[in-house]
Amino acid sequence: MAGLSAGIHACRNDYDAEIYEQHNLPGGLCTAWDRKGYTIDGCIHWLVGTGPGSQFNRLWREVCAIDNMEIINRDIFMSVEGSDGKILHLYSDLDRLEEHLLETSPADEVVIKNLIKAARVLSTADFPLEKPNELYRFWDMPLMFFNMMPILKVMGQLSRISIKDYLAEFEDPFLREALSLVMPAGYSMISLVSTLASLHSRDAGFPAGGSLAFARSLENRFLELGGRLNYGSRVKEILVENNCATGLLLQDGSKVYGDIVISAADLHSTVYGMLNSRYRSAKIDESFDHLPVYSSVQVSLGVDSDLTGETESAAVKMDSPITLGYEHNRYIYLTNCSFDPSLAPAGKTVIKATLYSAYEHWEASADNPERYREKKNKLAEQVISEVEKRFPVVKGRIEMIDVATPVTFSRYTGVWKGAYMAWIVPPEAGRFKIPKELPGLSNFYQAGQWVEPPAGLPGSMLTGRHVIQIICSRDAKTFVVE
Ligand SMILES: Cc1cc2nc3c(=O)[nH]c(=O)nc-3n(C[C@H](O)[C@H](O)[C@H](O)COP(=O)(O)OP(=O)(O)OC[C@H]3O[C@@H](n4cnc5c(N)ncnc54)[C@H](O)[C@@H]3O)c2cc1C
């Protein structure tokens, strides 16, 4: 996302842009793959910016044909199915959600009302996104402050507390547990509340066709604007002369030269691999040493059964937890992908099961194909038993099984430890960003999820735009968009 976005904005601003991508597909982590006629989507659960006219929607329109895509919005974003038949529906509509939460736990009225109020405030907010931090001048501050007035209080309160700590205020243990399952509970509460806000505004849908089709739309835009894309071109090293980036050494031994190098590849492999640790910063070192990351394993099943009308997204409590390294999963996330019929042959469905998983759990056996396969098979068996319990109709109808581990994600994209949203930055770290330039190295910029975690797709796309804005400013050019 970051690389394609940077490429598109570079072309539009009259730079000659060429992308070198190791894979034979666009999208990086935003991908999908086909197995036995089924499409396994490896990424998008919700995409912020799908609502026409929203702030991120305007930014997506600059880089892809989002306004021509069918967007699937769900009334119930996720259902949490706890023990003893307890169910909590996370309605996208905040009024319905509030009503449902109050019915579930009247004793939590105050905290529920505060939560919903905060989400309502954020659902109408315009964040100052379009200009990178690096280009802010002191005279921009009063205007920024003025624009953000309505949300400053909410932002201040929620960005300083983790989801886990905020939810500790709930008296009802099931509500506490259920709300902590929407996303990793180490994130700051602002992430959860802004997701509820985006769902309410119908700005966090699923683009029909899925992640790879979405990435293809950016690829098209880049090519239409005259960008050049080289697939199967793994970068081994970033060439540097006199502390100035001058080009790339590719895996096949060839060298390419350019005036500016932007890495939209994983930050760890860029800094410690492609740049041989020469331009690391204390912040980057410390972050990789100390900040946690989350990675997940995805077991996808192709079932010869149409599950239309069944629950589409559920976190289901298991009788016994599944432990994958240091991650103890008490819940399994099940997605019945029948909401997008393009992902399976007619009358059939993909069910995706997702669990948190330590990268190390798989890494330990990744060099031993037999052992690695055994581990995958064992997990697939456990998952199938859970899926058959939840959707008994699939028994005897599973005709495709696919297991993608954090090692799989890492192998295909180079992402460090299979991390899907970069580091989990604790709320006390404040507004955490990694500078897009490295100390001592000129003509080099870094984009992507690691520089503004937790970026996700919209944030990663935005970093690509920001890098080009910085370059335009450096070249005393006015940054133009369509
Ligand atoms: C399972 C999963 C679910 C997710 N769900 C969502 C979601 O619902 N919503 C959301 O917004 N986000 C989601 N994300 C997060 C989102 O996918 C990422 O934050 C985002 O895609 C990161 O984009 P990026 O451009 O920074 O990096 P990447 O996608 O990692 O792209 C890096 C690119 O660089 C290439 N590359 C790496 N090294 C080299 C090299 N040496 N030479 C040449 N090319 C190289 C890679 O092949 C890749 O194409 C999810 C991620 C995962 C894994």
PDBQT file of the ligand as one rigid body, heavy atoms in Angstrom, charges set to zero:
ROOT
HETATM    1  C1  LIG A 501      -3.912 -11.083   8.524  1.00  0.00    +0.000 C 
HETATM    2  C2  LIG A 501      -3.933  -9.596   8.374  1.00  0.00    +0.000 A 
HETATM    3  C3  LIG A 501      -5.109  -8.909   8.468  1.00  0.00    +0.000 A 
HETATM    4  C4  LIG A 501      -5.120  -7.511   8.336  1.00  0.00    +0.000 A 
HETATM    5  N1  LIG A 501      -6.324  -6.877   8.351  1.00  0.00    +0.000 NA
HETATM    6  C5  LIG A 501      -6.376  -5.550   8.114  1.00  0.00    +0.000 A 
HETATM    7  C6  LIG A 501      -7.617  -4.892   8.000  1.00  0.00    +0.000 A 
HETATM    8  O1  LIG A 501      -8.671  -5.497   8.127  1.00  0.00    +0.000 OA
HETATM    9  N2  LIG A 501      -7.604  -3.546   7.772  1.00  0.00    +0.000 N 
HETATM   10  C7  LIG A 501      -6.455  -2.834   7.637  1.00  0.00    +0.000 A 
HETATM   11  O2  LIG A 501      -6.507  -1.627   7.425  1.00  0.00    +0.000 OA
HETATM   12  N3  LIG A 501      -5.248  -3.449   7.745  1.00  0.00    +0.000 NA
HETATM   13  C8  LIG A 501      -5.186  -4.783   7.972  1.00  0.00    +0.000 A 
HETATM   14  N4  LIG A 501      -3.984  -5.414   8.060  1.00  0.00    +0.000 N 
HETATM   15  C9  LIG A 501      -2.759  -4.603   8.103  1.00  0.00    +0.000 C 
HETATM   16  C10 LIG A 501      -2.297  -4.169   6.721  1.00  0.00    +0.000 C 
HETATM   17  O3  LIG A 501      -2.336  -5.248   5.846  1.00  0.00    +0.000 OA
HETATM   18  C11 LIG A 501      -0.865  -3.632   6.825  1.00  0.00    +0.000 C 
HETATM   19  O4  LIG A 501      -0.763  -2.681   7.864  1.00  0.00    +0.000 OA
HETATM   20  C12 LIG A 501      -0.451  -2.952   5.507  1.00  0.00    +0.000 C 
HETATM   21  O5  LIG A 501      -0.785  -3.759   4.408  1.00  0.00    +0.000 OA
HETATM   22  C13 LIG A 501       1.036  -2.678   5.513  1.00  0.00    +0.000 C 
HETATM   23  O6  LIG A 501       1.372  -2.116   4.283  1.00  0.00    +0.000 OA
HETATM   24  P1  LIG A 501       2.853  -1.681   3.940  1.00  0.00    +0.000 P 
HETATM   25  O7  LIG A 501       2.813  -1.016   2.631  1.00  0.00    +0.000 OA
HETATM   26  O8  LIG A 501       3.435  -0.942   5.078  1.00  0.00    +0.000 OA
HETATM   27  O9  LIG A 501       3.728  -3.016   3.900  1.00  0.00    +0.000 OA
HETATM   28  P2  LIG A 501       3.650  -4.437   3.242  1.00  0.00    +0.000 P 
HETATM   29  O10 LIG A 501       2.271  -4.819   2.915  1.00  0.00    +0.000 OA
HETATM   30  O11 LIG A 501       4.441  -5.322   4.136  1.00  0.00    +0.000 OA
HETATM   31  O12 LIG A 501       4.407  -4.254   1.868  1.00  0.00    +0.000 OA
HETATM   32  C14 LIG A 501       5.790  -4.325   1.748  1.00  0.00    +0.000 C 
HETATM   33  C15 LIG A 501       6.097  -4.697   0.310  1.00  0.00    +0.000 C 
HETATM   34  O13 LIG A 501       7.509  -4.694   0.130  1.00  0.00    +0.000 OA
HETATM   35  C16 LIG A 501       7.894  -5.875  -0.556  1.00  0.00    +0.000 C 
HETATM   36  N5  LIG A 501       9.270  -6.179  -0.172  1.00  0.00    +0.000 N 
HETATM   37  C17 LIG A 501       9.726  -6.473   1.063  1.00  0.00    +0.000 A 
HETATM   38  N6  LIG A 501      11.059  -6.676   1.042  1.00  0.00    +0.000 NA
HETATM   39  C18 LIG A 501      11.446  -6.497  -0.248  1.00  0.00    +0.000 A 
HETATM   40  C19 LIG A 501      12.697  -6.572  -0.920  1.00  0.00    +0.000 A 
HETATM   41  N7  LIG A 501      13.823  -6.882  -0.274  1.00  0.00    +0.000 N 
HETATM   42  N8  LIG A 501      12.722  -6.334  -2.255  1.00  0.00    +0.000 NA
HETATM   43  C20 LIG A 501      11.582  -6.025  -2.950  1.00  0.00    +0.000 A 
HETATM   44  N9  LIG A 501      10.377  -5.968  -2.358  1.00  0.00    +0.000 NA
HETATM   45  C21 LIG A 501      10.304  -6.187  -1.023  1.00  0.00    +0.000 A 
HETATM   46  C22 LIG A 501       6.902  -6.915  -0.084  1.00  0.00    +0.000 C 
HETATM   47  O14 LIG A 501       6.852  -8.031  -0.936  1.00  0.00    +0.000 OA
HETATM   48  C23 LIG A 501       5.610  -6.099  -0.036  1.00  0.00    +0.000 C 
HETATM   49  O15 LIG A 501       4.970  -6.081  -1.284  1.00  0.00    +0.000 OA
HETATM   50  C24 LIG A 501      -3.940  -6.802   8.162  1.00  0.00    +0.000 A 
HETATM   51  C25 LIG A 501      -2.736  -7.503   8.057  1.00  0.00    +0.000 A 
HETATM   52  C26 LIG A 501      -2.736  -8.889   8.136  1.00  0.00    +0.000 A 
HETATM   53  C27 LIG A 501      -1.450  -9.634   7.984  1.00  0.00    +0.000 C 
ENDROOT
TORSDOF 0
